[in-house]
Amino acid sequence: MAFNYHRELQAWVVPLLLVGFFGYLMSHSFLSVFEVTADAMFLCFAIDMETNDGSAEKPYFMDQELLTFVSQSNKLTEGHKHRSMRPFQDNEDGTELQPMV
């Protein structure tokens, strides 16, 4: 409806849509390559953890910062799972639901 009343809008809307579409394609392509690279890195990490044990005979080939990040992430995840498996009566912060009387 805006194009019917304002013909000057047609002059810049089509190029704007084309630039937006090609910008989306370029960003999608870049992020797809980034995703494949991250997946390959984590697969190599998993294989390194499986085949090596960190000893002098079989040292890890991964970056030590990545190893500490994953181990800290696992500790946080295990702690969260442990807290969520406790019964509701042991909730020490008082956020459990109370019956209404």
Rosetta blueprint (number, residue, H / E / L):
1 M L
2 A H
3 F H
4 N H
5 Y H
6 H L
7 R H
8 E H
9 L H
10 Q H
11 A H
12 W H
13 V H
14 V H
15 P H
16 L H
17 L H
18 L H
19 V H
20 G H
21 F H
22 F H
23 G H
24 Y H
25 L H
26 M H
27 S H
28 H H
29 S H
30 F H
31 L H
32 S H
33 V H
34 F H
35 E H
36 V H
37 T H
38 A H
39 D H
40 A H
41 M H
42 F H
43 L H
44 C H
45 F H
46 A H
47 I H
48 D H
49 M H
50 E H
51 T H
52 N L
53 D L
54 G L
55 S L
56 A L
57 E L
58 K L
59 P L
60 Y L
61 F L
62 M L
63 D L
64 Q H
65 E H
66 L H
67 L H
68 T H
69 F H
70 V H
71 S H
72 Q H
73 S H
74 N H
75 K H
76 L H
77 T H
78 E H
79 G H
80 H H
81 K H
82 H H
83 R H
84 S H
85 M H
86 R L
87 P L
88 F H
89 Q H
90 D H
91 N L
92 E L
93 D L
94 G L
95 T L
96 E L
97 L L
98 Q L
99 P L
100 M L
101 V L
